[in-house]
Each structure stands twice: as structure tokens, then as C-alpha cells.
């Protein structure tokens, strides 16, 4: 059976790229905050300066719009771009003190994030993804989520997550 093409089309064999990213992105963002927030003044101490400054600028701009549009305010970290997550996690001190026990190998983690980032940008900008790239996205997001869950939940079992990501029979 041929899988449909498209950036976010749900196939008969798994969730759409949008569904995968909608699960993955907030989970990774929250995990970063959870790990780093144990450090006093973590946003200044743990975020590379250029990433922090760019997020602060976006946050300040959005605060002005929030008043006009009556939107709630969000934390500064909510304005960090997805592209920055890998740099934050693999920064030497962050990696050693917070993330190495979870992801184990920096080179493998960086490779997975590079693939996710590339495919994510296509999916989030309505560019067509072929079946193989949709599968790559699901697989690498699944791998990272599994590592996060295993670090948080001692009795975590991968089977239900595999099914959720269309990587195992339903």
C-alpha cells in the first residue's frame, strides 16, 4: 500500500508529521526546562548568549502584542527557536551535568536532532515530505522521547509509544 505524500498527511501506517511534532516539541522543551531549572538563574547560566538574547527580543516584542491582542504572557524560554535546542543540550556544561546520562552519546543525539530539524522545517512550512522522511521523523522523535521517558519513568515500556508513532502493529 502506498503511503500518501504531503507534509502532514496521515498515512495508514502512522501519525502525521504534524501530530508527531506536536507531541515531540513541547515534550523536549519541557524536558530542557526541567533539567536546567535546577541551576540558579539557569536562563542566564545555561543558555548560550546569542540564543538567550534572540529569545528575549522575541519575548519583548510579543509582550507588546499580548497587550493589544489580550494574550497571556509566556516565559522567555518559550521564545527559543527549535533550532537552538540541540545547541543548548549539547553545550559542554549542560551536556555533562544534565543530559549525558539521558542521551548517552552526543554525536548520535546531534545527528538525530539534525535529521528532525531538517524534516521539521519542511513539515512546518508546508513542503511535501515523502514517506521515507516522514518515517525518519517518527523514528528519531520516538528514539529521543523514549530516552526521555526512560530517564523519568523506571518502568517505561516502549511498546505503546511504538504503536503511537506508527512504528509497530496497532
C-alpha positions in Angstrom: 0.0 0.0 0.0 1.4 3.4 -1.0 1.7 6.0 1.7 0.2 9.4 0.8 2.6 12.2 0.1 2.5 15.6 1.8 4.0 17.4 4.7 1.4 16.4 7.2 -0.9 13.8 5.6 -1.7 11.0 8.0 -0.8 7.7 6.4 -2.4 4.3 7.1 0.7 3.3 8.9 1.1 6.1 11.4 0.5 9.7 12.6 1.0 12.7 10.5 4.2 14.7 10.7 2.3 17.5 12.5 1.0 15.1 15.1 4.5 13.8 15.7 5.9 17.3 16.0 3.0 18.4 18.2 3.9 15.7 20.6 7.7 16.0 20.4 8.4 19.7 20.5 6.6 20.6 23.8 8.0 17.4 25.4 11.6 18.3 24.5 11.1 21.9 25.5 9.7 20.9 28.9 12.4 18.4 29.4 15.1 21.0 28.8 13.5 23.4 31.3 13.0 20.6 33.8 16.7 19.6 33.6 18.2 23.1 33.6 15.9 24.8 36.0 17.7 23.2 39.0 20.5 25.7 38.3 20.1 29.1 39.9 19.5 31.7 37.2 19.5 28.9 34.6 18.4 31.0 31.7 21.4 33.2 32.0 23.8 30.5 33.1 22.8 27.6 30.8 21.6 29.3 27.6 24.2 30.4 25.0 24.2 34.2 25.0 23.1 34.6 21.4 20.2 32.2 21.9 19.1 33.9 25.1 19.3 37.4 23.6 17.3 36.4 20.5 14.6 34.8 22.7 14.5 37.8 25.0 14.0 40.1 21.9 11.2 37.9 20.6 9.6 37.8 24.0 9.7 41.6 24.5 8.2 42.1 21.0 5.5 39.6 21.7 4.7 41.1 25.1 3.7 44.3 23.3 1.4 42.4 21.0 0.0 40.5 24.0 -1.4 43.7 25.4 -3.0 44.6 22.1 -4.4 41.2 21.5 -5.2 40.3 25.1 -3.0 37.2 25.0 -1.3 35.7 28.0 2.4 36.1 28.6 4.7 33.2 28.3 8.2 32.5 29.7 11.2 33.7 27.8 12.2 30.1 27.1 9.0 29.7 25.1 10.6 32.0 22.5 13.7 29.9 22.0 13.7 28.5 18.4 13.5 24.8 17.9 16.9 25.1 16.0 18.5 26.1 19.3 17.5 23.0 21.4 20.4 20.9 20.2 22.9 23.6 20.9 21.5 24.1 24.4 21.5 20.4 25.2 25.0 19.7 23.8 26.7 22.8 25.3 29.6 21.2 27.2 28.4 22.0 30.8 24.8 21.3 30.1 25.6 18.0 28.4 27.9 16.8 31.2 25.8 17.9 34.1 22.2 17.3 32.8 21.8 15.5 29.5 24.6 12.9 29.0 23.0 10.4 31.4 19.8 10.5 29.3 21.1 10.6 25.7 24.5 9.0 26.3 26.2 9.9 23.0 26.4 13.5 22.0 27.2 12.7 18.3 24.2 10.4 18.0 21.9 12.8 19.7 23.1 15.7 17.4 22.7 13.5 14.3 19.1 12.7 15.3 18.3 16.3 16.0 19.8 17.4 12.7 17.5 15.0 10.8 14.5 16.1 12.9 15.3 19.8 12.4 15.6 19.4 8.6 12.4 17.3 8.2 10.6 19.5 10.8 11.3 22.7 8.8 9.9 21.1 5.7 6.8 19.9 7.5 6.1 23.1 9.4 6.5 25.2 6.2 4.0 23.0 4.2 6.7 21.4 2.0 6.0 17.9 0.8 7.6 15.1 2.7 8.0 11.7 1.1 7.2 8.5 3.0 10.8 7.8 4.0 11.3 11.3 5.5 8.0 11.0 7.4 9.3 7.7 8.7 12.6 9.2 9.7 10.9 11.9 11.6 8.8 9.4 13.5 11.7 7.2 14.2 14.1 9.8 15.5 11.4 11.6 17.6 10.4 8.2 19.0 14.1 7.5 19.9 14.6 10.8 21.8 11.2 10.6 23.5 11.9 7.0 24.6 15.2 8.1 26.1 13.5 11.0 28.0 10.7 8.7 29.3 13.2 6.0 30.3 15.1 8.7 32.4 11.8 9.8 34.1 9.9 6.5 34.5 11.8 3.4 35.6 9.0 1.1 34.4 8.6 2.7 31.0 7.8 0.2 28.2 8.4 1.3 24.6 5.6 -0.9 23.0 2.8 1.7 23.4 5.0 4.5 22.2 6.0 2.5 19.1 2.3 2.0 18.3 1.5 5.7 18.9 4.3 6.6 16.4 3.2 4.0 13.8 6.4 2.0 14.3 4.7 -1.2 15.5 1.4 -3.0 14.5 -1.6 -1.5 16.2 
